[in-house]
């Protein structure tokens, strides 16, 4: 499990040596190459990895699991359990959704900067390859996104061994560089970082904007915790990933001390000349794996957003019969590909892309710290002083990195912020709009108990079979049921009202999946509960009703769905622009029948109008 975790969880942070020190010493805010500065930067990198990744994420935040599941949406669900309804809950929920929205911006930049930085090794081998860097990088990226529809189950089997080889190569290259200046090991002393800051406050602060590249991807180990568990992730980090990464940084630092001209690409300068081309191939493969983890994370996050009601239904394909987490969302895939190609074409180098990288990650890390503080204070019952110390220490580090990345906004940092803002607006607009639609439907809905009592006074004809009506309110009569009765003048002998809802846990066991309530006159109410990572398969859930006295035969069951069309009211509940946006999203939402895996030949849709 630890080896598998190395292949998936640590791909992003594992490729950061390709560009981090290069950006520190030759980026827009280049640090002058002096022995004291090299030692200071290497000390900063070490303590950033120690504080942010090792202490904050591996030791503390991975303990905040939602039934084994990690990630910012899971952390938000945990935090909301201990906060009463009101402005505080709204603020925490908004923070979590904004952090999730920022992930998409990061998901666009990571493949672009990782693959570009790997392919740029060709320039180190010979300048003649310079014109081919962009075409090769774009070809690799297009191939990466094209293969997503086939799933990662087969390719994923080699991810772990390949990344283990990658980290071992990082360590070997680092050791070869350290041999040039063994005294570079003294950079572990935090005094060097303190001297660097006190001697060059402005340069030190600006340097943090590049040093943060060493920890990008650190939050991914928490997001992917549900796939592997806390112990394998912790073991992989301390036994393989962290030592290999830092040995390579030390080797690059020693190489820079040996010859300052090596700052143009210190990673590839560590590689013997005869091995540059194989190393470019290995680095490209490692960056593909790193990008794959981010792309898969975007798919998973989209499905969680759909389950939690923040996103319209989107076509989702399950690419593995055994692994539920392996999914493919075509709309998200092609959106990411278009953005990644635009980024490569627009920025044209990993150095330019580094200006856009980091700000979204640091904002997400700050949000994680705030949400984790709520969890450790409310759920873990830490004393206020101890919890406050956690908040102050880690939030101070996060704010330092974030403030340093703000200088990148004009140079490219605006891109992930823009993407995050757009996604946040879409998610919150959908959540708000669906809430208004459901509230409007509920106001206009006839109470179910009155409807059933009316059946006894003027009963309609009954026909054989079972009719299932999907509804958002089990105490009311679905509009599709009324329309069916008005137009067809009949009711089935069994009428089942089904409400699907999502709990604030990742997975709901089958024994707790359904709850059946029998009513009069052949009516039943069924509440189906899914976790936010569960597959919302209604036919499979209804099979579980047999244990509660309600067997289903799908060949004798018809599923009735209401297809609402939204019309605007004179007195608007949403600003005009937001109302238009919601109506556009509503019209283009995926089919409920597909989302709930209803058999197409058993579905009847009945239209109705709803005023927003």
C-alpha positions as CSV (number, residue, x, y, z in Angstrom):
1,X,0.0,0.0,0.0
2,X,2.9,2.4,0.7
3,X,4.3,1.7,-2.7
4,X,1.0,2.3,-4.4
5,X,0.7,5.5,-2.4
6,X,4.1,6.6,-3.7
7,X,2.7,6.2,-7.2
8,X,-0.5,8.2,-6.8
9,X,-0.2,10.5,-3.8
10,X,3.3,11.8,-4.2
11,X,3.6,12.4,-7.9
12,X,3.0,16.1,-7.7
13,X,5.4,16.9,-4.9
14,X,7.8,14.3,-6.3
15,X,8.4,16.3,-9.5
16,X,9.0,19.6,-7.8
17,X,12.9,19.2,-7.8
18,X,12.6,19.7,-11.6
19,X,11.9,23.4,-11.2
20,X,12.0,24.7,-7.6
21,X,15.7,25.7,-7.2
22,X,15.8,26.9,-10.8
23,X,13.0,29.3,-10.0
24,X,14.6,30.4,-6.7
25,X,18.0,31.4,-8.3
26,X,17.0,32.3,-11.9
27,X,13.3,33.2,-11.7
28,X,11.7,36.7,-11.7
29,X,12.9,37.4,-8.2
30,X,16.2,35.6,-8.4
31,X,18.2,35.2,-5.2
32,X,21.9,36.1,-5.7
33,X,24.1,33.0,-5.8
34,X,26.3,33.2,-2.7
35,X,27.1,30.3,-0.3
36,X,25.1,31.9,2.5
37,X,22.1,32.3,0.2
38,X,22.3,28.7,-1.1
39,X,22.5,27.4,2.5
40,X,19.6,29.7,3.5
41,X,17.3,28.5,0.7
42,X,18.1,24.8,1.3
43,X,17.4,25.4,5.0
44,X,14.0,27.0,4.1
45,X,13.1,24.1,1.8
46,X,13.9,21.6,4.5
47,X,11.8,23.4,7.2
48,X,9.0,24.1,4.8
49,X,8.8,20.3,4.1
50,X,9.1,19.6,7.8
51,X,6.4,22.1,9.0
52,X,3.9,22.1,6.2
53,X,4.0,18.5,4.8
54,X,5.4,16.4,7.6
55,X,3.9,18.1,10.7
56,X,0.8,19.7,9.4
57,X,-0.5,17.2,6.9
58,X,1.2,13.8,7.6
59,X,1.1,14.0,11.4
60,X,-2.0,16.2,12.2
61,X,-4.5,16.7,9.4
62,X,-4.5,13.1,8.1
63,X,-6.0,12.2,11.5
64,X,-9.1,14.2,10.5
65,X,-10.6,11.6,8.3
66,X,-14.3,11.3,7.5
67,X,-14.7,7.5,7.8
68,X,-11.3,7.1,6.1
69,X,-11.9,9.7,3.4
70,X,-9.7,12.8,3.2
71,X,-9.7,16.0,1.2
72,X,-11.1,19.5,1.7
73,X,-14.7,18.4,1.1
74,X,-14.4,15.7,3.8
75,X,-12.7,18.2,6.1
76,X,-15.5,20.7,5.6
77,X,-18.1,18.1,6.4
78,X,-16.3,17.3,9.7
79,X,-16.0,21.0,10.6
80,X,-19.7,21.6,9.9
81,X,-20.7,18.9,12.4
82,X,-19.5,21.0,15.3
83,X,-20.8,24.4,14.1
84,X,-24.4,25.4,14.6
85,X,-26.5,26.6,11.7
86,X,-26.0,30.2,10.9
87,X,-23.4,32.6,9.6
88,X,-20.5,30.5,11.0
89,X,-21.7,27.4,9.2
90,X,-22.2,29.4,6.0
91,X,-18.7,30.9,6.3
92,X,-17.0,27.5,6.8
93,X,-19.0,25.9,4.0
94,X,-18.0,28.8,1.7
95,X,-14.4,28.4,2.6
96,X,-14.5,24.7,1.9
97,X,-16.2,25.2,-1.5
98,X,-13.8,27.9,-2.5
99,X,-10.8,25.7,-1.6
100,X,-12.3,23.0,-3.7
101,X,-12.8,25.5,-6.6
102,X,-9.1,26.5,-6.3
103,X,-8.2,22.8,-6.9
104,X,-9.4,23.1,-10.5
105,X,-7.0,25.9,-11.1
106,X,-4.2,23.9,-9.6
107,X,-5.3,20.9,-11.7
108,X,-4.8,22.9,-14.9
109,X,-1.3,24.3,-14.0
110,X,0.2,21.1,-12.6
111,X,0.2,19.0,-15.8
112,X,1.4,22.0,-17.8
113,X,4.4,23.0,-15.6
114,X,5.3,19.4,-14.8
115,X,5.5,18.1,-18.3
116,X,7.1,21.3,-19.7
117,X,9.8,21.2,-17.0
118,X,10.6,17.6,-17.9
119,X,10.7,18.1,-21.6
120,X,12.9,21.2,-21.2
121,X,15.7,18.8,-20.3
122,X,16.1,18.3,-24.1
123,X,17.4,21.9,-24.2
124,X,20.1,20.9,-21.7
125,X,21.2,18.0,-23.9
126,X,21.5,20.3,-26.9
127,X,20.1,23.7,-27.8
128,X,19.0,22.3,-31.2
129,X,15.9,20.8,-29.5
130,X,14.6,24.2,-28.2
131,X,12.0,24.6,-31.1
132,X,10.6,21.2,-30.3
133,X,10.0,21.6,-26.6
134,X,6.5,23.0,-26.9
135,X,5.2,20.6,-29.6
136,X,6.6,17.6,-27.7
137,X,5.0,18.8,-24.4
138,X,1.7,19.5,-26.1
139,X,1.7,16.0,-27.7
140,X,2.4,14.4,-24.4
141,X,-0.4,16.3,-22.7
142,X,-3.0,15.6,-25.4
143,X,-2.1,11.9,-25.2
144,X,-2.4,12.0,-21.4
145,X,-6.0,13.4,-21.6
146,X,-7.0,11.2,-24.5
147,X,-6.2,8.1,-22.4
148,X,-8.4,9.1,-19.5
149,X,-11.5,7.5,-21.1
150,X,-9.8,4.1,-20.8
151,X,-9.3,4.5,-17.1
152,X,-6.2,4.1,-15.0
153,X,-6.6,0.6,-13.6
154,X,-4.1,-0.9,-16.0
155,X,-1.7,2.0,-16.1
156,X,-2.0,2.5,-12.4
157,X,-0.4,-0.9,-11.7
158,X,3.0,0.5,-12.9
159,X,2.6,3.9,-11.1
160,X,4.0,2.7,-7.8
161,X,7.2,0.9,-9.1
162,X,7.9,3.8,-11.6
163,X,7.7,6.4,-8.9
164,X,9.8,4.4,-6.5
165,X,12.5,4.2,-9.2
166,X,12.0,8.0,-9.7
167,X,12.6,8.7,-6.0
168,X,15.6,6.4,-5.9
169,X,17.0,8.3,-8.9
170,X,16.4,11.6,-7.1
171,X,18.4,10.3,-4.1
172,X,21.3,8.9,-6.1
173,X,21.6,12.1,-8.2
174,X,21.5,14.1,-4.9
175,X,24.2,12.1,-3.3
176,X,26.4,12.4,-6.4
177,X,26.0,16.2,-6.0
178,X,26.6,16.2,-2.2
179,X,30.0,14.6,-2.8
180,X,31.1,17.8,-4.4
181,X,30.5,19.7,-1.1
182,X,29.7,17.4,1.8
183,X,29.4,20.4,4.1
184,X,26.1,21.3,2.4
185,X,24.5,18.9,4.9
186,X,24.8,21.7,7.4
187,X,21.8,23.4,5.6
188,X,19.5,21.3,7.8
189,X,20.4,23.8,10.6
190,X,17.5,26.3,10.9
191,X,20.0,29.0,11.8
192,X,20.8,29.3,8.0
193,X,17.2,30.1,7.3
194,X,17.1,32.7,10.1
195,X,20.3,34.4,8.9
196,X,19.0,34.4,5.3
197,X,15.8,36.3,6.4
198,X,17.5,38.7,8.8
199,X,20.2,39.5,6.4
200,X,17.9,39.9,3.4
201,X,14.3,40.5,4.6
202,X,12.9,41.6,1.2
203,X,14.8,39.0,-0.8
204,X,13.9,36.3,1.8
205,X,10.2,37.2,1.6
206,X,10.2,37.2,-2.2
207,X,12.1,33.9,-2.2
208,X,9.2,32.2,-0.4
209,X,7.2,32.6,-3.6
210,X,9.6,30.2,-5.3
211,X,10.3,28.0,-2.2
212,X,6.6,27.2,-2.0
213,X,7.0,25.2,-5.2
214,X,8.8,22.6,-3.1
215,X,5.6,21.9,-1.1
216,X,2.9,22.1,-3.9
217,X,1.2,18.7,-3.9
218,X,1.6,18.3,-0.1
219,X,-2.2,18.7,0.3
220,X,-2.7,15.8,-2.2
221,X,-1.6,13.2,0.3
222,X,-4.6,14.2,2.5
223,X,-7.0,14.3,-0.5
224,X,-6.0,10.7,-1.6
225,X,-6.0,9.3,2.0
226,X,-9.2,7.4,1.3
227,X,-7.6,5.3,-1.3
228,X,-4.7,4.1,0.8
229,X,-5.1,4.9,4.5
230,X,-3.1,7.1,6.9
231,X,-0.4,4.6,7.8
232,X,0.9,3.7,4.2
233,X,0.9,7.4,3.3
234,X,2.9,8.2,6.5
235,X,5.3,5.4,6.0
236,X,5.9,6.3,2.3
237,X,6.6,9.9,3.2
238,X,9.1,9.4,6.0
239,X,10.8,6.3,4.5
240,X,11.2,7.2,0.8
241,X,9.7,10.4,-0.4
242,X,11.0,13.0,2.1
243,X,14.6,11.7,2.2
244,X,14.8,11.4,-1.6
245,X,13.4,14.8,-2.2
246,X,15.7,16.6,0.2
247,X,18.8,14.7,-0.9
248,X,18.2,15.9,-4.4
249,X,17.7,19.5,-3.3
250,X,21.0,19.2,-1.4
251,X,22.7,17.8,-4.4
252,X,21.4,20.6,-6.6
253,X,22.6,23.2,-4.0
254,X,26.1,21.6,-3.9
255,X,26.2,21.8,-7.7
256,X,25.3,25.5,-7.7
257,X,28.0,26.1,-5.1
258,X,30.5,24.2,-7.4
259,X,29.6,26.3,-10.4
260,X,27.0,29.2,-10.3
261,X,26.2,28.8,-14.0
262,X,24.4,25.6,-13.1
263,X,21.4,27.6,-11.9
264,X,19.9,27.6,-15.5
265,X,18.7,24.0,-14.8
266,X,20.4,22.5,-11.7
267,X,18.3,19.3,-11.8
268,X,19.5,18.2,-15.3
269,X,23.0,19.5,-14.6
270,X,23.2,16.7,-11.9
271,X,22.7,14.1,-14.6
272,X,25.7,12.7,-16.5
273,X,25.7,13.8,-20.1
274,X,25.3,10.3,-21.5
275,X,22.1,9.8,-19.3
276,X,20.3,13.1,-20.1
277,X,18.0,11.6,-22.7
278,X,16.9,8.6,-20.6
279,X,16.4,11.0,-17.7
280,X,14.2,13.2,-19.8
281,X,12.1,10.2,-20.6
282,X,11.9,9.1,-17.0
283,X,11.1,12.7,-15.8
284,X,8.3,12.9,-18.5
285,X,6.9,9.6,-17.3
286,X,7.0,10.8,-13.7
287,X,5.3,14.1,-14.6
288,X,2.6,12.2,-16.5
289,X,1.9,10.2,-13.3
290,X,1.9,13.4,-11.3
291,X,-0.6,14.9,-13.7
292,X,-2.7,11.8,-13.7
293,X,-3.2,12.1,-9.9
294,X,-4.4,15.7,-10.2
295,X,-6.7,14.9,-13.1
296,X,-8.3,11.9,-11.3
297,X,-8.6,14.2,-8.2
298,X,-10.6,16.7,-10.4
299,X,-12.9,13.9,-11.5
300,X,-13.5,12.7,-7.9
301,X,-14.0,16.2,-6.6
302,X,-16.6,16.8,-9.3
303,X,-18.5,13.7,-8.3
304,X,-18.4,14.8,-4.7
305,X,-19.8,18.2,-5.7
306,X,-22.6,16.5,-7.6
307,X,-23.5,14.3,-4.6
308,X,-23.4,17.3,-2.2
309,X,-25.7,19.4,-4.4
310,X,-23.1,21.9,-5.6
311,X,-22.9,20.8,-9.2
312,X,-25.4,19.8,-11.9
313,X,-25.4,16.2,-12.9
314,X,-22.6,15.4,-15.4
315,X,-22.1,12.3,-17.5
316,X,-19.8,10.0,-15.4
317,X,-18.2,6.8,-16.6
318,X,-16.9,4.2,-14.1
319,X,-13.7,2.8,-15.7
320,X,-13.2,-0.1,-13.3
321,X,-15.6,-2.8,-12.1
322,X,-13.6,-3.3,-8.9
323,X,-12.4,0.2,-7.9
324,X,-15.4,2.6,-7.4
325,X,-13.1,5.6,-7.2
326,X,-11.8,5.2,-10.8
327,X,-14.2,7.4,-12.8
328,X,-14.0,9.5,-15.9
329,X,-16.0,12.7,-16.4
330,X,-15.7,13.7,-20.1
331,X,-16.8,17.3,-19.6
332,X,-14.2,18.0,-16.9
333,X,-11.5,16.1,-18.9
334,X,-11.9,18.2,-22.1
335,X,-12.2,21.5,-20.0
336,X,-8.9,20.7,-18.3
337,X,-7.2,19.7,-21.6
338,X,-8.3,23.0,-23.3
339,X,-7.0,25.0,-20.3
340,X,-3.7,23.1,-20.1
341,X,-3.0,23.6,-23.8
342,X,-3.8,27.3,-23.5
343,X,-1.5,27.6,-20.6
344,X,1.4,25.9,-22.4
345,X,0.8,28.0,-25.5
346,X,0.5,31.2,-23.5
347,X,3.3,30.9,-21.0
348,X,5.6,28.8,-23.2
349,X,8.0,27.8,-20.4
350,X,8.0,26.2,-17.0
351,X,9.7,29.4,-15.6
352,X,6.8,31.5,-16.8
353,X,4.2,29.1,-15.5
354,X,5.9,29.1,-12.1
355,X,4.6,32.7,-11.8
356,X,1.0,31.3,-11.9
357,X,1.8,28.4,-9.6
358,X,1.6,28.5,-5.8
359,X,-1.1,31.1,-5.0
360,X,-4.0,28.7,-5.3
361,X,-2.1,26.0,-3.3
362,X,-1.2,28.4,-0.5
363,X,-4.8,29.6,-0.2
364,X,-6.1,26.0,0.0
365,X,-3.5,25.3,2.7
366,X,-4.7,28.3,4.7
367,X,-8.3,27.1,4.4
368,X,-7.2,23.6,5.5
369,X,-5.6,25.0,8.6
370,X,-8.7,27.0,9.6
371,X,-11.0,24.0,9.0
372,X,-8.6,21.7,10.9
373,X,-8.6,24.1,13.9
374,X,-12.4,23.8,14.1
375,X,-12.2,20.0,13.9
376,X,-9.5,19.6,16.6
377,X,-11.2,22.1,18.9
378,X,-14.8,20.8,18.4
379,X,-14.4,17.1,17.6
380,X,-11.1,16.2,19.2
381,X,-11.8,18.4,22.2
382,X,-8.3,19.9,22.4
383,X,-7.8,22.6,25.1
384,X,-8.2,26.0,23.7
385,X,-4.6,26.9,24.3
386,X,-3.3,23.8,22.5
387,X,-5.7,24.3,19.5
388,X,-4.8,28.0,19.3
389,X,-1.1,27.1,19.2
390,X,-1.8,24.8,16.2
391,X,-3.7,27.6,14.5
392,X,-1.1,30.3,15.1
393,X,1.9,28.2,14.1
394,X,0.6,26.8,10.9
395,X,-1.5,29.7,9.8
396,X,1.6,32.0,10.3
397,X,3.6,29.7,7.9
398,X,0.7,29.5,5.4
399,X,0.3,33.3,5.5
400,X,4.0,33.8,4.9
401,X,3.9,31.7,1.8
402,X,0.6,33.2,0.6
403,X,1.8,36.7,1.0
404,X,5.0,36.0,-1.0
405,X,2.9,34.5,-3.8
406,X,0.7,37.6,-4.1
407,X,3.5,39.3,-6.0
408,X,2.9,36.7,-8.7
409,X,-0.7,37.8,-9.4
410,X,0.1,40.2,-12.2
411,X,2.6,37.8,-13.8
412,X,0.2,34.9,-14.0
413,X,-1.1,34.2,-10.5
414,X,-4.4,35.8,-11.6
415,X,-5.1,32.6,-13.7
416,X,-5.8,30.1,-10.9
417,X,-7.6,32.8,-8.9
418,X,-9.8,33.6,-11.9
419,X,-10.5,29.9,-12.4
420,X,-11.3,29.4,-8.7
421,X,-13.6,32.4,-8.7
422,X,-15.5,31.1,-11.7
423,X,-15.8,27.6,-10.4
424,X,-16.9,29.0,-6.9
425,X,-19.6,31.1,-8.6
426,X,-20.9,28.1,-10.6
427,X,-20.9,25.8,-7.5
428,X,-22.6,28.3,-5.2
429,X,-25.1,29.5,-7.9
430,X,-26.2,25.9,-8.5
431,X,-26.5,25.2,-4.8
432,X,-28.6,28.4,-4.2
433,X,-30.7,27.9,-7.3
434,X,-31.5,24.3,-6.6
435,X,-32.5,25.3,-3.0
436,X,-34.9,27.9,-4.3
437,X,-36.4,25.4,-6.9
438,X,-36.9,22.7,-4.2
439,X,-38.4,25.3,-1.8
440,X,-40.8,26.5,-4.5
441,X,-41.8,22.9,-5.4
442,X,-42.5,22.2,-1.7
443,X,-44.7,25.2,-1.3
444,X,-46.9,24.1,-4.3
445,X,-46.9,20.5,-3.3
446,X,-50.0,18.8,-1.9
447,X,-49.4,17.0,1.5
448,X,-49.1,13.2,0.9
449,X,-51.4,12.2,3.8
450,X,-54.3,14.3,2.4
451,X,-53.7,12.8,-1.0
452,X,-53.9,9.2,0.3
453,X,-57.1,9.9,2.3
454,X,-58.7,11.3,-0.9
455,X,-57.9,8.0,-2.6
456,X,-60.4,6.2,-0.3
457,X,-63.3,8.5,-1.3
458,X,-62.8,8.5,-5.0
459,X,-60.3,5.7,-5.8
460,X,-58.8,5.7,-9.4
461,X,-58.4,2.4,-11.3
462,X,-55.3,0.4,-10.2
463,X,-53.0,-1.5,-12.6
464,X,-50.5,-4.2,-12.0
465,X,-46.8,-3.4,-11.3
466,X,-44.9,-0.8,-9.3
467,X,-44.4,2.8,-10.0
468,X,-41.4,4.6,-8.5
469,X,-41.5,8.4,-8.2
470,X,-38.2,10.2,-7.4
471,X,-38.9,13.2,-5.1
472,X,-37.0,15.7,-2.9
473,X,-39.8,15.7,-0.3
474,X,-41.3,12.5,1.1
475,X,-44.2,14.3,2.8
476,X,-45.5,15.7,-0.4
477,X,-47.0,14.4,-3.6
478,X,-44.5,14.5,-6.5
479,X,-45.8,16.5,-9.4
480,X,-45.0,13.6,-11.7
481,X,-47.5,11.5,-9.7
482,X,-50.2,14.1,-10.1
483,X,-49.5,14.5,-13.8
484,X,-49.6,10.8,-14.3
485,X,-52.9,10.5,-12.5
486,X,-54.5,13.4,-14.4
487,X,-53.4,12.2,-17.9
488,X,-53.5,8.4,-17.5
489,X,-56.3,8.2,-14.9
490,X,-54.7,5.2,-13.2
491,X,-52.4,4.3,-10.3
492,X,-50.1,1.2,-10.0
493,X,-51.0,-1.3,-7.3
494,X,-47.8,-0.2,-5.5
495,X,-46.6,3.4,-5.5
496,X,-43.2,4.0,-4.1
497,X,-41.8,7.5,-3.3
498,X,-38.0,7.5,-3.3
499,X,-35.8,10.3,-2.0
500,X,-32.1,10.0,-2.5
501,X,-30.0,12.1,-0.1
502,X,-26.3,12.4,0.6
503,X,-24.8,12.1,4.1
504,X,-21.8,14.0,5.3
505,X,-19.8,10.8,5.3
506,X,-17.8,9.4,2.5
507,X,-19.6,6.0,2.3
508,X,-22.8,4.6,3.7
509,X,-22.8,0.8,4.4
510,X,-25.5,-1.3,2.7
511,X,-27.2,-2.1,6.0
512,X,-27.9,1.7,6.4
513,X,-28.5,2.5,2.8
514,X,-32.3,2.3,2.7
515,X,-35.2,2.9,5.0
516,X,-38.7,1.7,4.0
517,X,-42.0,3.0,5.4
518,X,-45.3,1.4,4.4
519,X,-48.3,3.7,4.2
520,X,-52.0,3.1,3.3
521,X,-53.5,2.3,0.0
522,X,-50.4,0.6,-1.5
523,X,-48.1,3.6,-0.9
524,X,-44.5,3.3,0.3
525,X,-41.8,5.8,1.2
526,X,-38.2,4.9,0.7
527,X,-35.3,7.0,1.9
528,X,-32.0,6.1,0.2
529,X,-28.8,7.5,1.7
530,X,-25.5,7.6,-0.1
531,X,-22.1,8.8,1.0
532,X,-20.5,11.6,-1.0
533,X,-18.1,9.2,-2.7
534,X,-20.8,6.4,-3.2
535,X,-22.2,5.6,-6.7
536,X,-25.8,6.8,-6.6
537,X,-27.3,3.6,-8.0
538,X,-31.0,3.6,-7.3
539,X,-31.9,0.2,-8.8
540,X,-29.1,-1.4,-6.7
541,X,-30.4,0.4,-3.6
542,X,-34.0,-0.7,-4.2
543,X,-32.8,-4.3,-4.2
544,X,-31.9,-3.8,-0.6
545,X,-35.5,-3.0,0.2
546,X,-36.4,-6.7,0.1
547,X,-35.0,-7.2,3.5
548,X,-37.5,-4.7,4.8
549,X,-40.5,-6.3,3.1
550,X,-40.6,-4.4,-0.2
551,X,-39.2,-6.7,-3.0
552,X,-38.7,-5.2,-6.4
553,X,-38.9,-6.8,-9.9
554,X,-37.4,-4.3,-12.3
555,X,-39.2,-5.7,-15.2
556,X,-42.5,-4.8,-13.6
557,X,-41.4,-1.4,-12.3
558,X,-41.7,2.0,-14.0
559,X,-39.7,5.0,-12.9
560,X,-41.4,8.4,-13.2
561,X,-39.4,11.5,-13.2
562,X,-40.4,15.1,-13.3
563,X,-38.6,17.3,-15.8
564,X,-38.9,20.8,-14.6
565,X,-38.5,23.8,-16.8
566,X,-37.6,27.0,-15.0
567,X,-39.4,30.3,-15.6
568,X,-38.5,33.7,-14.2
569,X,-40.7,35.4,-11.6
570,X,-41.4,39.2,-11.5
571,X,-39.9,39.4,-8.0
572,X,-36.5,37.7,-8.3
573,X,-34.9,35.7,-5.6
574,X,-31.5,35.9,-7.3
575,X,-29.8,38.7,-9.1
576,X,-30.7,38.7,-12.8
577,X,-27.2,37.6,-14.0
578,X,-27.1,34.8,-11.5
579,X,-30.7,33.7,-12.4
580,X,-29.7,33.5,-16.0
581,X,-26.6,31.5,-15.1
582,X,-28.6,29.0,-13.1
583,X,-31.2,28.6,-15.8
584,X,-28.4,27.9,-18.3
585,X,-26.8,25.4,-16.0
586,X,-30.2,23.8,-15.3
587,X,-31.0,23.4,-19.0
588,X,-27.6,21.7,-19.7
589,X,-27.6,19.5,-16.6
590,X,-27.3,15.8,-17.2
591,X,-30.2,13.4,-17.1
592,X,-31.5,12.2,-13.7
593,X,-32.1,8.8,-15.2
594,X,-28.5,8.5,-16.2
595,X,-27.2,9.8,-12.9
596,X,-29.3,7.4,-10.8
597,X,-28.6,4.5,-13.2
598,X,-32.3,4.0,-14.0
599,X,-32.9,1.5,-16.8
600,X,-33.8,3.6,-19.9
601,X,-36.6,1.4,-21.1
602,X,-38.4,1.7,-17.7
603,X,-38.3,5.5,-17.4
604,X,-41.2,7.9,-18.0
605,X,-40.6,11.7,-17.8
606,X,-43.4,14.2,-17.3
607,X,-42.8,17.9,-17.7
608,X,-43.7,20.7,-15.3
609,X,-43.0,24.4,-14.9
610,X,-41.4,25.9,-11.8
611,X,-41.1,29.6,-11.0
612,X,-37.7,30.6,-9.7
